[in-house]
């Protein structure tokens, strides 16, 4: 690098540095330097010259109280001038003592001696980390901590000298002090020196990032910004003149760089190149979210989309490689509030004959085609961490191979390019063909780990694409063998697994014979096991022999082009690509389990009915609101002609609070893109997003459920379910208020396996999404501290409806038991009496008809009854009614009316329900919602009167 003659741009602005008449103050600093330069040995703590220097600093008023402004004075007064004679850049004179072990260092002058001495002195060290006293300071800048001041003044020579101490191998004893100083924060925004250097775009901020402590990199300022957050908000700065580095930088890719310009990607690279940090440092930084809910990756994301797509893609791959858990990867990519894309696809919910997998895939792949605007409902990342197909032995039979083709073609159209782990539990009697899997799966996606449950697979389709290209991305492979030695020998040979150059792990499962009585006798089973054991030993010996031979023949663990190992020690010449014998780890298992399925008869799908009695009482009001929805499509000029001023205001609020922000071609709706619709979170076992009835209402979802207790990384989708309950609850809420937004949190496969810890996480997630209402239509038999804390915190910001147990008065249940924070809901029959299951329930806040209510379930699950009953149903209805109530209060009252806020609390919304029925009886919607068939304008006038905020105070 060509280091230019460095000049501080602020050096000539003397009015910014010293007040008028400050020449004598500069002389004070010069006198100090003269004393320092006369010190022959800096390691003599009690030498007269050092005592004299110390006395001057601590007694002269110019240097502050007891010398507490000494560093600030040096930083301001000794900024580089045009003559480049800064004391920080001064080279040691010949014969002068040096604290530096490196003879090539150029900065071993008085400035470095002075800083080292002060760092070792107990009193002066405190001046690096503390603000000076308020008295005696004539200059505003002198109130700042020294390193922060040097950064703001861009005294790069001082900073270079200070950093040289940290990087100097001869001054390792001072590194802890330097790290502690860099961790120090200033008062206003609590930003440490790394935050500050990045904020002020110091050219060699990347070097500062490389040498500071891990604690400094993880630190968050008052807005929860890490240094990386700040860096990624900025753009690359122009090159600037900088001092030469105060040390020799090793010539290797991991060494810190001494940059002449500020560049955000270099900050990130410096973090990656650090060594000896805690293993989770990078993951912690990448997943930290600021108060806006943004991760570092999200900062200035639009700029990376348009101007530096390469950096954005590299950053994403970095997250994939450095962050382990999928939930953390999601947080790193999308923060707490970003639009989430799917990172995996686990379809093991279909491991039961009651689920129609073929019908599900058909609806899934036609999802966007059925929507008027063709808007994508489900978004996928281009890299999926795993795709786990259902066990094809147990899905509704027969399952045409065309269905699998449809699914993978849909993923390809969704932009998926890489699948890190693909599991195909194939049908063991009618498996997918080799040609099918090669053509529609292996040749379409880059798959890193493959587990295809098929016996004696033709390995050539795995090692080579149809066009002859190799598969360098495959790293992990699981194979299944019937015990055929010819197939096993081919797999282990050079024409088999050796073709996969990046293969790291191979598992071969030699399966047991069918244990069903009558298939094989005991002697046959024993003989099969003996053969499998013999083949296992042969495979392991061949693998070991190949590896030893390879190490002897090729130092780079590769065979030269055209050389082929025959298996008996001879090398044959052959025109074949390079092969890689024995590089992978081999694990052979005998007597491996194998699924021998029983044939199952297909079941008829259950017809679903979409209407229910309770919703019918709202039809008049909902139809009237629908008139406004149609009116909203008119232009503003048309509205002005046929509406009075009050109705025009109502329609404007309806647009804002019921229809949400405009699409790109509907700019007349709102000038801001913030979605002001009522948000309802459903904490349940997921919700089917394939149903057309309410899928447009779903804003976002998150799953806290894994496929099994041991597979903590195999998260089940929230939008594909194994039990209809959550879908039914979502449909009920949607029928009560079709204008709200649904946030789906999956916390169980059914209602019986909900874990309190997952429920607590889901509630916390709902709060971060800013939901207005949380609906919990299930109960637990035991209290839980974590869940209670989540409920308590959520209740401060949202309304929580909880179901009572349908087991009578003597049952205790939670979270409804946290009565101080939630609204309890019980079901009544159609006449308003408590049902036999809920009879005797005490202190219930709300009673709602919840018996034989029609609800929509997933179309691909058979044997789902068309009606549902119980307090869980009543709870969902209560949440839907509450969301509609909040919407009408916003529409029919001025939005700036502060009294509206009280209805987003338990007490406030309870007053609304009290207007619909006396305590101890079921609510009557007709008291607030006109049920008689009237002219729509009259209905809207009645609603405006009923929902005036004055009525509820």
Beta strands, then each sheet from edge to edge (+ up, - down):
strand 1: 344-346
strand 2: 383-384
strand 3: 386-388
strand 4: 418-424
strand 5: 446-455
strand 6: 476-481
strand 7: 505-511
strand 8: 563-565
strand 9: 571-573
strand 10: 585-592
strand 11: 679-684
strand 12: 698-703
strand 13: 741-746
strand 14: 773-776
strand 15: 799-803
strand 16: 823-828
strand 17: 846-849
strand 18: 853-854
strand 19: 867-868
sheet 1: 1+ 3+ 4+ 2+
sheet 2: 1+ 3+ 4+ 5+ 6+ 7+ 10+
sheet 3: 8+ 9-
sheet 4: 12+ 13+ 11+ 14+ 15+ 16+ 17+
sheet 5: 18+ 19-
end
